[in-house]
């Protein structure tokens, strides 16, 4: 993942501004999650290669083995989705926390702008 260190350094420095600075702990969490995702995606590449080879061989034992490999692949994809969901949530929380000190009052700590849509019964 080329260029990640540049992205994290910008995030870590808050882009030069004081109020938008992201805690280094948050950046470390992001880096750890991205490494986990990349490891799973690398494993998925190997699984897909093996599944393809087994399929091309048309040997009953290999085709049977594909059932377990495909399950593993599906579980890995599920895990990547969870990790990205956690990352998204963590990022939103860190943005909320950094915007609490924002003098514009545009965002509340619950992440909502304060604008409500009135619902008629």
RACOR-V199309 format. One record per backbone hydrogen bond with DSSP energy under -1.0 kcal/mol. CO is the residue of the C=O (numbers start at 1). NH is the residue of the N-H. If there is no record, write none. Layout:
<<CO & NH> <CO & NH>>
This chain:
<<1 & 4> <3 & 7> <4 & 8> <5 & 9> <6 & 10> <7 & 11> <8 & 12> <9 & 13> <10 & 15> <11 & 22> <13 & 16> <14 & 17> <23 & 27> <24 & 28> <25 & 29> <26 & 30> <27 & 31> <28 & 32> <29 & 33> <30 & 34> <31 & 35> <32 & 36> <33 & 37> <34 & 38> <35 & 39> <36 & 40> <37 & 41> <38 & 42> <39 & 43> <40 & 44> <41 & 45> <42 & 46> <43 & 47> <44 & 48> <45 & 49> <46 & 50> <47 & 51> <48 & 52> <49 & 53> <50 & 54> <51 & 55> <52 & 56> <53 & 57> <54 & 58> <59 & 63> <60 & 64> <61 & 65> <62 & 66> <64 & 67> <65 & 69> <66 & 70> <67 & 71> <68 & 72> <69 & 73> <70 & 74> <71 & 75> <72 & 76> <73 & 77> <74 & 78> <75 & 79> <76 & 80> <77 & 81> <78 & 82> <79 & 83> <80 & 84> <81 & 85> <82 & 86> <83 & 87> <84 & 88> <85 & 89> <86 & 90> <87 & 91> <88 & 92> <89 & 93> <90 & 94> <91 & 95> <92 & 96> <93 & 97> <94 & 98> <95 & 99> <99 & 102> <108 & 111> <112 & 108>>
